[in-house]
Amino acid sequence: MKHSKREKTTRGQKGFSKGKNDSFKRQGPIMIEEILTSVAKISKTDMSIREMEMRTDPTNDASPRIKRRFKPLDNPETVLEVLRGILVIKEGVIGNNVTTGPLQYQYWRTCLDGTALNKFNEFATQIGTETTAHLILVERRFVAFFAPREVLNSQTRYIRHYMRKPYDVSTRRYVGAVNTLNNALEQLPPSFDASQKILDQDMMDILASNAPKSHKELMTDQGFDPQTATTDQFVEICERAESKEALRTKHDRNRSEDDSSEDERPSKKTNKKRTSVPYKAKRAPYFCKEHGPNTTHDSKDCKVLSGKKDWKKKDTFEKSEYKNKYKKKTRELNLLQKETRKEKAKWTKAYNKLNKSTDSNNDTSDGEVSKRSDAVRSKRDTDDSDSSSSASNNSSSSDTDSE
């Protein structure tokens, strides 16, 4: 199966807005998916798990008691883990009616471990006397130590720009998680007060602008104005859009399962390449008790079940006979190759001799031709000289006669 190599974005990543898995990309200190997910289950084999008892009526010692198992804070990874751990400690303090400062400090130390316990003791010694008022300062320093840098700015930026409703979560549950996240802002540094929360009117704009496309379309049709609307009106109109989507998907599913004619159904493209069915998926035409399903023989024609002892010998005889024929053929081919090599050597030797003889004959013929041409040329020169001398004699004789 092929996988794309492109970088996954927040919109295309499964789990962030699609709700397929929990591998969402972290874009803020506290994600909306973390608030929607339930707390991890505590295993029985974990030795670090502790147990606390709380009274239903803290002031009445005879009231029923509630047992609660929790994991002490050691080295928390996220701010939400710190806030949830502090909430458990405060519930235990209230449930056991611990009112004095030293007892509250001691209760905190029993619920902390490792790095968290060391930092709590460090901040407690820095502030001084163990009182309830000083415990609040220790708690704020404790949260600020485990929180990332500029946690409030990054958290508000996430809520305004990156927070989206997961695909498989209802709007009512999503709005409740958003209110929980907004209330958590007052527990973050630097101010640790309610002024850090986002106003209801601004939160309404954020919810409406980051709503799904189908919800926005219905808001436009209904004339929904987030500036004047309340949270209940927003939830109502989004639930209408969700029910409309559910009806549409159900109608499409029923339409696809309807027994309509072939002309009304959409034509499907057939694959040109047909995958060959493996041998195991095909049904064998024969079945043998000894060899099982096969394509050659049945139980009646099986040589092993019929008790024929010579069927292997026949096969070996045929194989040996074939091997002997093959050996004879190879031997004959080797002899032919040797004879051809000898004939080829003889032919090349004769051819080389013939070339040498033709070269020598050509050299001798060229010498004789040159000698003959020299003799002809010398004879021609002598004839010319004789003719010239005779001509001079004739002229001298004529001169004497004239005298």
C-alpha positions in Angstrom: 0.0 0.0 0.0 1.4 3.4 -1.0 1.6 6.3 1.3 1.9 9.9 0.3 5.2 11.7 1.3 3.6 15.2 1.6 3.7 16.9 4.9 0.4 16.5 6.9 -1.4 19.6 7.8 -3.8 20.1 10.7 -6.8 20.0 8.5 -5.7 16.9 6.6 -4.4 15.0 9.6 -6.7 12.4 11.0 -7.6 13.0 14.6 -7.4 16.7 14.7 -10.7 17.6 13.1 -11.7 14.2 11.7 -11.9 12.3 14.9 -10.3 9.1 13.6 -7.5 8.7 16.2 -5.7 10.4 19.0 -2.5 11.4 17.1 -3.4 15.1 16.8 -0.8 17.7 16.3 -0.2 19.9 19.3 -0.7 23.6 18.6 -1.4 24.9 22.1 -0.6 24.1 25.7 -4.1 22.6 26.3 -5.9 21.1 23.3 -9.6 20.7 23.0 -9.1 17.0 22.2 -7.4 16.5 25.6 -10.4 17.9 27.5 -12.8 15.8 25.5 -10.9 12.6 26.1 -11.4 10.9 29.4 -8.7 10.4 32.0 -6.5 7.4 31.4 -7.5 4.2 33.3 -5.3 3.3 36.2 -3.9 -0.3 36.0 -4.0 -2.5 39.1 -0.4 -3.5 38.7 0.9 0.0 38.9 2.7 0.3 42.3 2.8 4.1 42.2 -1.0 4.4 42.5 -2.3 5.8 45.8 -5.7 5.9 47.5 -7.6 8.6 49.4 -10.8 8.6 51.4 -13.3 11.5 51.3 -16.4 12.0 53.4 -19.6 12.9 51.7 -20.2 15.4 54.6 -16.7 16.8 55.5 -17.9 18.1 58.9 -19.5 14.8 60.0 -17.2 12.0 60.8 -20.0 9.4 60.7 -20.9 10.3 57.1 -20.2 7.7 54.3 -16.7 7.6 52.9 -15.7 7.5 49.2 -12.5 5.9 48.2 -10.6 7.3 45.2 -7.5 6.0 43.5 -5.1 8.5 41.9 -1.6 8.8 40.5 0.6 11.3 42.4 2.2 14.1 40.4 5.9 13.3 39.7 7.0 15.0 36.5 3.9 16.1 34.5 4.2 16.5 30.7 1.4 19.0 30.1 -0.3 21.9 32.0 -3.6 20.1 31.9 -2.0 17.2 33.9 -0.8 19.6 36.5 -4.2 21.3 36.8 -6.0 18.0 37.1 -3.6 16.8 39.8 -4.0 20.0 41.8 -7.8 19.6 41.5 -7.6 16.1 42.9 -5.5 17.3 45.9 -8.0 20.1 46.6 -10.9 17.7 46.5 -9.1 15.5 49.0 -8.4 18.5 51.3 -12.1 19.6 51.3 -13.4 16.0 51.6 -11.3 15.3 54.7 -12.0 18.7 56.3 -8.3 19.7 56.4 -8.5 23.4 57.4 -5.2 24.3 59.1 -2.2 25.4 57.1 0.4 22.8 58.3 -2.0 19.9 57.7 -2.8 21.1 54.2 0.9 21.3 53.5 1.3 17.8 54.7 -1.6 16.6 52.6 -0.1 18.1 49.5 3.2 16.4 50.2 1.5 13.0 50.4 0.0 13.5 47.0 3.2 14.6 45.3 6.3 12.6 44.3 9.7 13.1 42.7 10.3 16.4 40.9 7.0 17.9 41.9 7.6 17.2 45.6 11.0 18.7 45.5 9.8 21.9 43.8 6.8 22.1 46.3 9.2 22.0 49.3 11.5 24.5 47.6 8.8 27.0 47.1 7.4 26.4 50.6 10.7 27.3 52.2 11.1 30.3 50.0 7.8 31.8 51.0 8.1 31.0 54.7 5.4 30.2 57.2 3.0 27.3 56.3 -0.4 29.0 56.2 -3.4 28.8 53.9 -2.6 32.1 52.3 1.0 31.1 51.7 -0.2 27.8 50.2 -1.9 29.7 47.4 1.4 31.4 46.5 3.2 28.1 46.6 0.5 26.6 44.3 0.9 29.5 41.8 4.7 29.1 41.7 4.2 25.4 41.3 2.0 25.8 38.2 4.2 28.5 36.7 7.2 26.2 37.0 5.6 23.3 35.0 3.9 25.6 32.5 5.6 26.5 29.2 6.9 30.0 28.5 4.1 32.6 27.8 1.5 29.9 28.3 -1.4 32.4 28.4 -0.6 34.0 25.0 -0.1 30.7 23.3 -3.3 29.3 24.8 -5.5 32.3 23.7 -3.9 32.2 20.2 -4.8 28.5 19.9 -8.4 29.2 21.0 -8.8 32.1 18.5 -7.1 30.6 15.4 -6.6 26.9 15.6 -9.4 25.4 17.8 -11.9 23.2 15.7 -14.7 20.9 16.6 -13.7 17.3 16.1 -15.7 15.4 13.5 -17.4 12.8 15.8 -18.2 15.1 18.7 -21.6 16.8 19.1 -21.9 20.5 19.3 -23.3 20.5 22.8 -20.4 18.5 24.1 -17.9 20.6 22.2 -19.3 23.8 23.6 -19.1 22.4 27.2 -15.4 21.5 26.6 -14.8 25.0 25.3 -16.2 26.5 28.5 -14.0 24.2 30.5 -11.0 25.3 28.6 -11.9 28.9 29.0 -12.3 28.5 32.8 -8.8 26.9 32.9 -7.3 30.2 31.8 -7.8 31.8 35.2 -5.6 29.1 36.7 -2.6 30.0 34.5 0.2 32.5 35.0 0.9 35.4 35.2 -2.3 36.8 36.9 -4.2 33.7 38.0 -7.5 35.5 37.9 -10.8 35.6 35.9 -9.7 38.6 33.9 -7.6 36.3 31.7 -10.7 34.5 30.4 -12.1 35.2 26.9 -15.3 37.2 27.0 -18.6 35.5 26.1 -19.2 37.7 23.1 -15.7 37.0 21.7 -16.1 33.3 22.4 -19.3 33.4 20.4 -17.6 34.9 17.4 -14.8 32.2 17.7 -17.3 29.4 17.8 -19.3 30.8 14.8 -16.3 31.5 12.6 -14.7 28.1 13.3 -17.9 26.1 12.8 -18.2 23.5 10.0 -19.3 24.6 6.6 -22.8 23.1 6.7 -23.4 24.8 10.1 -22.4 28.2 8.6 -24.7 27.7 5.7 -27.7 27.1 8.0 -26.7 30.1 10.1 -26.8 32.2 7.0 -30.2 30.9 6.0 -31.6 31.5 9.5 -30.0 35.0 9.8 -27.9 34.0 12.8 -25.9 36.9 14.3 -23.2 35.8 16.8 -23.0 39.3 18.2 -26.5 39.2 19.6 -27.1 35.4 20.0 -26.5 33.3 23.1 -24.8 30.0 23.5 -28.0 28.1 23.7 -29.2 29.5 20.4 -25.8 28.6 18.8 -26.1 25.0 20.1 -29.7 24.8 18.8 -28.9 25.8 15.3 -25.8 23.6 15.1 -27.9 20.6 16.3 -30.4 21.3 13.5 -27.5 21.2 11.0 -26.3 17.9 12.6 -29.7 16.3 12.3 -29.9 17.5 8.7 -26.6 15.9 7.9 -27.7 12.7 9.6 -30.9 12.5 7.5 -28.9 13.2 4.3 -26.4 10.5 4.9 -29.2 8.0 5.9 -31.1 8.9 2.6 -28.0 8.4 0.6 -27.3 5.0 2.2 -30.9 3.9 1.6 -30.7 5.1 -2.0 -27.5 3.1 -2.6 -29.1 0.0 -1.2 -32.4 0.4 -3.2 -33.2 -2.3 -5.7 -33.6 0.0 -8.7 -33.1 -1.0 -12.3 -29.7 -1.2 -13.9 -30.5 1.9 -16.1 -31.1 4.1 -13.0 -28.0 2.9 -11.2 -24.7 4.8 -11.9 -22.4 2.9 -14.2 -19.3 1.6 -12.6 -16.0 1.5 -14.4 -14.7 -2.1 -14.7 -11.0 -2.7 -14.2 -9.3 -3.7 -17.4 -6.7 -5.8 -15.6 -8.3 -8.8 -13.9 -6.4 -10.2 -11.1 -5.8 -13.9 -11.5 -7.4 -16.1 -8.8 -4.7 -18.0 -6.8 -4.6 -21.8 -7.0 -5.9 -22.3 -3.5 -9.0 -20.2 -4.2 -9.9 -22.3 -7.3 -11.8 -25.6 -6.9 -9.7 -28.6 -8.0 -11.4 -31.0 -10.4 -10.1 -34.1 -8.8 -9.7 -35.4 -5.2 -7.4 -38.1 -4.0 -7.4 -39.6 -0.5 -3.6 -39.7 -0.5 -2.8 -36.4 -2.2 -5.9 -34.4 -1.6 -7.5 -32.0 -4.2 -5.4 -31.8 -7.3 -5.7 -31.4 -11.1 -4.3 -34.7 -12.3 -6.0 -37.8 -10.8 -8.7 -39.2 -8.6 -8.5 -41.9 -5.9 -9.3 -44.6 -8.4 -6.4 -43.6 -10.7 -3.9 -43.0 -7.9 -0.8 -45.1 -8.4 0.0 -45.1 -4.7 -3.4 -46.4 -3.6 -3.7 -49.0 -6.4 -0.5 -50.7 -5.1 1.4 -50.5 -8.3 5.1 -51.0 -7.3 6.6 -50.5 -10.8 5.2 -47.0 -11.5 8.3 -45.4 -10.0 10.6 -47.8 -12.0 8.9 -46.9 -15.2 9.5 -43.2 -14.6 13.1 -43.9 -13.7 13.5 -46.0 -16.8 12.0 -43.3 -19.0 14.3 -40.7 -17.4 17.4 -42.9 -17.8 16.5 -43.6 -21.5 16.1 -39.9 -22.1 19.5 -39.2 -20.5 21.2 -41.8 -22.7 19.7 -40.2 -25.8 20.8 -36.8 -24.6 24.4 -38.2 -24.0 24.5 -39.7 -27.6 23.4 -36.4 -29.1 26.0 -34.4 -27.2 28.7 -36.9 -28.2 27.8 -36.6 -31.9 27.7 -32.8 -31.6 31.2 -32.8 -30.1 32.5 -35.0 -32.9 31.0 -32.7 -35.5 32.5 -29.7 -33.8 36.0 -31.3 -33.8 35.7 -32.2 -37.6 34.6 -28.7 -38.5 37.5 -27.2 -36.5 40.0 -29.5 -38.4 38.5 -28.6 -41.8 38.5 -24.9 -40.9 42.2 -25.1 -40.0 43.1 -26.9 -43.3 41.1 -24.3 -45.3 42.8 -21.3 -43.6 46.3 -22.9 -44.2 45.6 -23.4 -47.9 44.1 -20.0 -48.2 47.2 -18.4 -46.7 49.5 -20.4 -49.1 47.5 -19.3 -52.1 47.8 -15.6 -51.0 51.6 -15.9 -50.7 52.0 -17.5 -54.2 49.8 -14.8 -55.9 51.9 -12.1 -54.2 55.2 -13.5 -55.5 53.9 -14.0 -59.1 52.7 -10.4 -59.2 56.2 -9.2 -58.2 58.0 -11.2 -60.9 55.6 -10.1 -63.6 56.1 -6.5 -62.7 60.0 -6.9 -63.0 59.7 -8.5 -66.5 57.4 -5.8 -67.7 59.8 -3.1 -66.5 62.8 -4.9 -68.3 60.8 -5.2 -71.5 59.9 -1.5 -71.4 63.5 -0.5 -70.8 64.7 -2.7 -73.8 62.0 -1.1 -76.1 62.9 2.3 -75.0 66.7 1.7 -75.7 66.0 0.2 -79.1 63.9 3.2 -79.9 66.7 5.5 -79.0 69.2 3.6 -81.2 66.9 3.8 -84.1 66.4 7.5 -83.7 70.2 8.0 -83.6 70.8 5.9 -86.7 68.2 7.8 -88.6 69.7 11.2 -87.7 73.2 10.1 -88.8 71.9 8.8 -92.1 70.2 12.1 -92.7 73.4 14.0 -92.0 75.3 11.8 -94.5 72.8 12.3 -97.2 72.9 16.0 -96.8 76.8 16.1 -97.1 76.7 13.9 -100.2 74.2 16.2 -101.9 76.5 19.2 -101.1 79.4 17.6 -102.8 77.4 16.6 -105.8 76.3 20.2 -106.4 79.8 21.4 -106.4 
